[in-house]
């Protein structure tokens, strides 16, 4: 079954119609971050695949590197978590941009909320913003 999942994932991405003609502005990048969150929570691997560049890597709060395939695989699994983004600030420099924001993840299973600061780095390619790298830092637990 493990060998079939990547094939199914690739087939679903092959049918994805990624947006093109996205404006090169801050509002669009903020919207991309919201679409990313929604895609992850709705397990929409195809939509997430349009946002993540082939070379995407994220450094998570524990220092681990997560590549594109691992991020897509994790989005395919159900979760009891709900996240919200705030304090989003996008900065555009031609075909390069970054977005910095705050994420709060709440779980239905009673575990405490997790709060993190993140930075996502984008390039403008094929008429759309694609995330090439990200970094997350968790806030210490509040007691």
N, C-alpha and C positions, 0 to 999 in steps of 0.2 A: 504494500500500500504506500510506503514512503516513496518509492520510486515513481509511482503514478501521480502523486500530488504535484511535484514540480512540473510535470507535463501538463496536467490540467490547468495549473496556474499560468503557464506560458500560453496555452490555448485561449484562456479567457482574456489575457492581455493582448493577444493578437487581434481580437475583435473589438478592443477598446477604440473609441473615437476620441482622441485627445483634442482639446480646444486649440485653436490657432488664432492668430491675430490679437492676442492679449495685449492690452496697453502696457507700456513700460512706465508704470507709475506706482506710487505707494499704495493707493487704494486697492489695486489689483493684487498686489502681494499680500495684503491683509486678507483679502477674500480667498486667495489660494490657501493661506493658513487655515481658514475656517473650513474650506472644502476638504482639506487634508484631515482635519479633526473629524468631520462628518463621515468621510470615507472610512476612516479607521473604526469609528464606532458602529457603522453599518456594515462592516466587513466587505466593503466595496473595493476589492483588490484591483479591479481594472482602473477605477478613478485614481486610486493611490499610485498605480503604475504610471499614470500620465504625469504625476507630480515629481516622482523620484527619478532622477537621472540614472543611467546605467551604472555610473561610477559612484553613486551615493554611498556615503558612510556617515554614521552618527556615533559620537562618543557619548555613552550614557553616563548617568550619575555615578556608576560604579567603576568607570574607566574602561569598560568594554567597548569594542567597536562592533557596530551592527551594520551589515551591508544591506543592499537593496533587497536581495532575495530573503534574508532573514526578517526584514521589516515587513515585506509583503506576506510572508508566511505567518507572522504573528498577527497581522490584521485579519487573517482568515479564521482565527480562533475566537469563539465567543468569550465575552468578558462581562463581569458584573460592574465594571467601572464606567463612570461618566466623567468626562473632562470638560473644563471650560477654559477659554483663553481670555486674557485681558492684557492691558498695558502693552499692546502691539505697536511697535514702531518700525516702519520700513524705511530703508535708505537705498536709493537707486543711483547707480553710477554707470550709465550706458547699458551694456549687456550684463552687468554684474549688480547684484543687490544682496542685502541681508535683512532679515527680520529678527528683531529681539522681542521677546514677550514673556509673559508669566502664564503658567499652566497649573491648574488645580484639578487633581483627580480624586473623585469621591467614589467609594465602593459601596455596593448594596450589602456586602457581607459583614458590615460592622467594623472593618479595619479602618484605622485613621486615614484621613485625607493626606495626600501627598502633594506638596507644593514645589514647583521647580521653575527656574529661570532657564530659558533656552535661546539659542541663536541658530538660525537656519540660513545657509548661504545658497543663493540662487544664481543661475546663469540663464540668459535668454537665448533659447535655441529652438529651431523649428516653429517659430511663431508663438512660443509659450515659455513661461517661467518654469524651470526645472531645478529642483533642489539637489545640490551636489554634496553638501555636507551639513552636519548639524552637531550641536553640543548641548547637553543638559546638565544642570547643576541643581541638586535638591537642597531645599532649605532644611535646616535641622528641625527635628520634630519638636513641636511645642508641647509643653507639659502644663 
